[in-house]
C-alpha cells in the first residue's frame, strides 16, 4: 500500500509537470514531447523491471547502502515510475488545451501575466479536479501490478525479507490450497478489497 501511494504520487507530479508544459505551449513542443512519450510507452514495464533489478542487485555499493530490500524497492520504483506518469500527462495535456483558450486566461495574458502565473494560478486550479479523480485509480493499479509480478516470481520478496500480497499468494499456492486454504484465501480477499 505504501509503495502504491508513493509511486502514484511520483507519477502524478511528473505527469502533471510534463503534461502542463506540453499542453500550455502546444505546437512543435507538444509534438516532440508526444513522440518522446510514445517511445517511452512502448517499452514494457517487465523489461525495465528486469534491467533495474539486475543492475541494482549487482551494484555492491548501493546494496551496502540500502540493503537487499532497499535495492528491490528502488528497482520496483524505477520500473513503475518509468512509464506510469504517461496517463496523467495525457490527461493534463487535454485539460490545458481545454482551458488555455478561455476568456479569463486570454484576459490575463493581455494584461501581461507571465506563463508561470497563467499555468499555476489560472489553468491548473481548474484542471486539478479531473486530474486527481483519474490519478486516484493509479494506486490500485500499482498494487495489482506489483502483486502480479510477485505472484509470478518476477519480483523475489522472500529473499529480501519484505512481505507482499503477491508473495503470500505464491506461498499459498506452493503450500497447497487443499491442505492450508487460509494461506491463499486471506491474501486473495485483501487484494480484492484493495481493488474495489
TANOR-V769098 format. One record per residue. N is the residue number from 0. SS is DSSP state (a for helix, b for strand, c for the rest). PSI is psi in whole degrees, -180 to 180 (NA if undefined). OMEGA is omega in whole degrees, 0 to 359 (999 if undefined). Layout:
# TANOR-V769098
n->N ss->SS psi->PSI omega->OMEGA
n->N ss->SS psi->PSI omega->OMEGA
This chain:
# TANOR-V769098
n->0 ss->c psi->-44 omega->179
n->1 ss->a psi->-42 omega->178
n->2 ss->a psi->-43 omega->179
n->3 ss->a psi->-42 omega->180
n->4 ss->a psi->-43 omega->180
n->5 ss->a psi->-46 omega->180
n->6 ss->a psi->-41 omega->180
n->7 ss->a psi->-39 omega->179
n->8 ss->a psi->-44 omega->178
n->9 ss->a psi->-44 omega->178
n->10 ss->a psi->-39 omega->179
n->11 ss->a psi->-46 omega->182
n->12 ss->a psi->-47 omega->180
n->13 ss->a psi->-46 omega->180
n->14 ss->a psi->-38 omega->179
n->15 ss->a psi->-48 omega->181
n->16 ss->a psi->-47 omega->182
n->17 ss->a psi->-46 omega->180
n->18 ss->a psi->-35 omega->179
n->19 ss->a psi->-42 omega->179
n->20 ss->a psi->-47 omega->181
n->21 ss->a psi->-43 omega->183
n->22 ss->a psi->-36 omega->183
n->23 ss->a psi->-47 omega->184
n->24 ss->a psi->-32 omega->176
n->25 ss->c psi->-161 omega->176
n->26 ss->a psi->-133 omega->183
n->27 ss->a psi->-36 omega->179
n->28 ss->a psi->-47 omega->179
n->29 ss->a psi->-41 omega->181
n->30 ss->a psi->-46 omega->180
n->31 ss->a psi->-44 omega->181
n->32 ss->a psi->-36 omega->178
n->33 ss->a psi->-36 omega->177
n->34 ss->a psi->-39 omega->176
n->35 ss->a psi->-43 omega->179
n->36 ss->a psi->-41 omega->179
n->37 ss->a psi->-41 omega->180
n->38 ss->a psi->-47 omega->181
n->39 ss->a psi->-39 omega->184
n->40 ss->a psi->-24 omega->184
n->41 ss->c psi->3 omega->174
n->42 ss->c psi->120 omega->184
n->43 ss->c psi->146 omega->181
n->44 ss->a psi->-34 omega->182
n->45 ss->a psi->-36 omega->178
n->46 ss->a psi->-45 omega->179
n->47 ss->a psi->-41 omega->179
n->48 ss->a psi->-46 omega->182
n->49 ss->a psi->-46 omega->180
n->50 ss->a psi->-46 omega->181
n->51 ss->a psi->-42 omega->181
n->52 ss->a psi->-45 omega->180
n->53 ss->a psi->-46 omega->182
n->54 ss->a psi->-42 omega->183
n->55 ss->a psi->-36 omega->179
n->56 ss->a psi->-34 omega->180
n->57 ss->c psi->-8 omega->179
n->58 ss->c psi->103 omega->186
n->59 ss->a psi->-37 omega->180
n->60 ss->a psi->-44 omega->179
n->61 ss->a psi->-39 omega->179
n->62 ss->a psi->-36 omega->178
n->63 ss->a psi->-34 omega->181
n->64 ss->a psi->-43 omega->186
n->65 ss->a psi->-21 omega->186
n->66 ss->a psi->170 omega->183
n->67 ss->a psi->-35 omega->178
n->68 ss->a psi->-40 omega->180
n->69 ss->a psi->-40 omega->179
n->70 ss->a psi->-36 omega->178
n->71 ss->a psi->-43 omega->178
n->72 ss->a psi->-39 omega->178
n->73 ss->a psi->-39 omega->177
n->74 ss->a psi->-42 omega->177
n->75 ss->a psi->-43 omega->180
n->76 ss->a psi->-47 omega->179
n->77 ss->a psi->-45 omega->183
n->78 ss->a psi->-42 omega->183
n->79 ss->a psi->-24 omega->178
n->80 ss->a psi->-24 omega->183
n->81 ss->a psi->-49 omega->179
n->82 ss->a psi->12 omega->181
n->83 ss->a psi->-20 omega->183
n->84 ss->c psi->-7 omega->188
n->85 ss->a psi->-40 omega->179
n->86 ss->a psi->-43 omega->178
n->87 ss->a psi->-39 omega->179
n->88 ss->a psi->-41 omega->178
n->89 ss->a psi->-42 omega->178
n->90 ss->a psi->-43 omega->178
n->91 ss->a psi->-44 omega->179
n->92 ss->a psi->-45 omega->180
n->93 ss->a psi->-41 omega->180
n->94 ss->a psi->-38 omega->179
n->95 ss->a psi->-40 omega->176
n->96 ss->a psi->-34 omega->181
n->97 ss->a psi->-42 omega->188
n->98 ss->a psi->-19 omega->186
n->99 ss->c psi->-15 omega->177
n->100 ss->c psi->4 omega->181
n->101 ss->c psi->159 omega->185
n->102 ss->a psi->-41 omega->183
n->103 ss->a psi->-30 omega->177
n->104 ss->a psi->-43 omega->178
n->105 ss->a psi->-38 omega->178
n->106 ss->a psi->-42 omega->179
n->107 ss->a psi->-39 omega->179
n->108 ss->a psi->-40 omega->179
n->109 ss->a psi->-36 omega->179
n->110 ss->c psi->1 omega->174
n->111 ss->c psi->19 omega->179
n->112 ss->c psi->140 omega->179
n->113 ss->c psi->165 omega->181
n->114 ss->a psi->-42 omega->181
n->115 ss->a psi->-38 omega->178
n->116 ss->a psi->-42 omega->179
n->117 ss->a psi->-41 omega->181
n->118 ss->a psi->-52 omega->189
n->119 ss->a psi->-24 omega->183
n->120 ss->a psi->-27 omega->187
n->121 ss->a psi->-47 omega->186
n->122 ss->a psi->-50 omega->185
n->123 ss->a psi->-44 omega->178
n->124 ss->a psi->-31 omega->178
n->125 ss->a psi->-27 omega->183
n->126 ss->a psi->-17 omega->190
n->127 ss->a psi->-29 omega->180
n->128 ss->a psi->-49 omega->178
n->129 ss->a psi->-39 omega->182
n->130 ss->a psi->-43 omega->180
n->131 ss->a psi->-42 omega->180
n->132 ss->a psi->-45 omega->181
n->133 ss->a psi->-29 omega->183
n->134 ss->a psi->-21 omega->178
n->135 ss->c psi->-30 omega->180
n->136 ss->a psi->-10 omega->177
n->137 ss->a psi->-35 omega->184
n->138 ss->a psi->-54 omega->178
n->139 ss->a psi->-29 omega->177
n->140 ss->a psi->-43 omega->178
n->141 ss->a psi->-43 omega->180
n->142 ss->a psi->-44 omega->181
n->143 ss->a psi->-40 omega->179
n->144 ss->a psi->-44 omega->179
n->145 ss->a psi->-41 omega->179
n->146 ss->a psi->-42 omega->179
n->147 ss->a psi->-45 omega->181
n->148 ss->a psi->-37 omega->178
n->149 ss->a psi->-38 omega->179
n->150 ss->a psi->-41 omega->181
n->151 ss->a psi->-11 omega->179
n->152 ss->c psi->8 omega->178
n->153 ss->c psi->-38 omega->173
n->154 ss->c psi->126 omega->182
n->155 ss->c psi->95 omega->180
n->156 ss->c psi->-27 omega->187
n->157 ss->c psi->-38 omega->179
n->158 ss->c psi->-21 omega->180
n->159 ss->c psi->-10 omega->179
n->160 ss->c psi->19 omega->179
n->161 ss->c psi->141 omega->177
n->162 ss->c psi->141 omega->180
n->163 ss->c psi->151 omega->179
n->164 ss->a psi->-41 omega->179
n->165 ss->a psi->-40 omega->178
n->166 ss->a psi->-38 omega->178
n->167 ss->a psi->-41 omega->177
n->168 ss->a psi->-39 omega->178
n->169 ss->a psi->-41 omega->178
n->170 ss->a psi->-39 omega->178
n->171 ss->a psi->-39 omega->177
n->172 ss->a psi->-41 omega->180
n->173 ss->a psi->-36 omega->181
n->174 ss->a psi->-28 omega->180
n->175 ss->c psi->122 omega->183
n->176 ss->c psi->-25 omega->180
n->177 ss->c psi->-26 omega->181
n->178 ss->c psi->-49 omega->182
n->179 ss->c psi->78 omega->185
n->180 ss->c psi->-27 omega->182
n->181 ss->a psi->-25 omega->182
n->182 ss->a psi->-30 omega->180
n->183 ss->a psi->-26 omega->184
n->184 ss->a psi->-46 omega->184
n->185 ss->a psi->-45 omega->174
n->186 ss->a psi->-35 omega->178
n->187 ss->a psi->-39 omega->177
n->188 ss->a psi->-43 omega->181
n->189 ss->a psi->-44 omega->179
n->190 ss->a psi->-34 omega->177
n->191 ss->a psi->-44 omega->179
n->192 ss->a psi->-39 omega->178
n->193 ss->a psi->-37 omega->179
n->194 ss->a psi->-37 omega->179
n->195 ss->c psi->NA omega->999
